[in-house]
Amino acid sequence: MLSKALCFFLILEEDEDRLDLMDLAEYAKRQRWWNKVFGQNSGPIAEKYSVATQLAIGGVTGWCAGYLFKKVGKLAASAVGGGFFLLQIANHTGYIKVDWKRVEQDVNKAKKQFKINTEKPPEEAKTKMREVTTFVKKNIVLTGGFAGGFLIGLAS
């Protein structure tokens, strides 16, 4: 009984004598994700800020993301390259013995599995892609500023 009571709630409209019954699950499905997180007054940034503000916000956040991406990318590349280099030295000096044929077989097996799984993307990925496309279309100035800032951050 309590769970059924939690699934529905009443909304008062202008006419105080009239009450509408609404399903909470259906109401939640119709809400945009930013309304769920930030409340009803939130929406696309294009509706709230000027073009210059959007470009500035997008550019600054893009630069920060690009700069961090560059630094983390260098660190990751150094770690992977250094690890491979140390393995090669250890193999050459005889500390370890690597079965390269088995490594090659495992890599080929992984390639085949990856090709099989990428032929048809899952429905979840399609839905997320549609959401991202809609966001980019609604906030084109902000995303353009972000892209430019990201490239500048990578270059700096």
N, C-alpha and C positions, 0 to 999 in steps of 0.2 A: 504494500500500500504506500509506504514511504517513497520507494523508488518511482512509483507511478506519479506521485505528487511532485517529485523533483524533475520529471520529464516535461511538465507543463507549467506555464505561469500565465497570469492574467495581466492584460494591458488596459489601462483606462484610456479612453479616447476623449475627444472634446465633449461628447455627450456622456455625462456621468452615469446615466442609467444603463448604458450599453457597455458590456464587457466582452472582449474577444479572447478566445482560448488559442494559445499559440504553442506549437511544439518547439522546445528548446533546441533539439537536434537540428531541425530544419532551419531555425533562425541562425544557428551557428554556421551551418553550411553556406548560407547566403552572405555572410559577412566576409569582407576582405580581410586578409591576414593582418594588415597594418591597423585596421579597426580593432581587431582582437587584442593586439599588443598595445597600441597607443590610445585607443578610445575613438569615439565617434567623430571628433573634430580633426582627425588626421586624414590625410589623403595624399594624392600625388603632389610632389614638391612644386610642380609647375603652377598649382593653384595658390600657393602660399607666398612664394618669393619672386623677386624680380630676376630678370635674365642675368644681370651682373652678379647678383648674390649666388645664383645657381652655378654660374661659371666659377666663381671664387671657391665655393664649397667643393664642387667637383674637382677643380684643379688642385686644391690643397690636399684633399684626401687621396687623389690619384697620385700626386707626387710622393706622399708618405708611403703609399702602398708600393709604388714602383721602386723607391729607395730601399725599403725593407726587402722586397722581392730580390733585388740585386744583391744585397748583403747576404741574405739567407741562401740564395742560389750559389754564390761563391763559396760559402761555408759548406754547403752540401756537396758541391762538386769537388772541393778539396778533400772532404772526408771520404767520398767514394774513390776518388783517384788515389789518395794516400793509402787507403786500405788495400786496393788492388796492387799498388806498388809494393807494399809490405808482404802481401801474399806471394808475389812473384819472387821477391828476394828470399823469402823463407823456402819456397819451392826450389829455387836454384841452389841454395846452400845445403839442402837436404833435411831441413828441419821438418818439413811436411811433404807429403806426396799427394798430388792432385790427380785424380782420375779424370782426364780431360774428355775422354770418350763418353763417360757417364754424364758429365756436365753438359756436353753437346746434346745428348739424348734428352736430358731434362729440359733444356732450353727449347728444343724443337717440339717437345710435348706441350710445353706451356704456350708456344706460339699457336699450335693447332687449337688448343682449348680457347685461347683468346679470340681467334678467328671465328670459331663456332659461336661464341657468346656475343659477338659484335654484329652479327648479320642482321638481327632485328632488335632494336632497343626496347627496353621494357616500357610499359605504359606510364609508369611513374616518371621516367626520364622525359617522355614527351610532354607530360603535364607541366613539369618544372620548366622545360624549355619554353612552353607557351607563356608561363607566368613571367619569365625573364624577358621575353620578347615584348610582352605587354608593358612591363615596367620601363623598358628602354624606350618604347614608342611614346609613352606618356611623359617621360622625363628626359627627352632627347638632349636638352641643353646641359643638364647635370651630367649625364653619361658621356657627352662629348667632352666636357671639361675634365671629367675623371680620366678618360682615355688619353687626352693630351697631357695631363699632369702625370699619369703613369709613365708615359714615354719619356717625359722630361726627367722623372725620378730615376728611370733606368739609365739615362744618359749621364746623370750627375754623380 
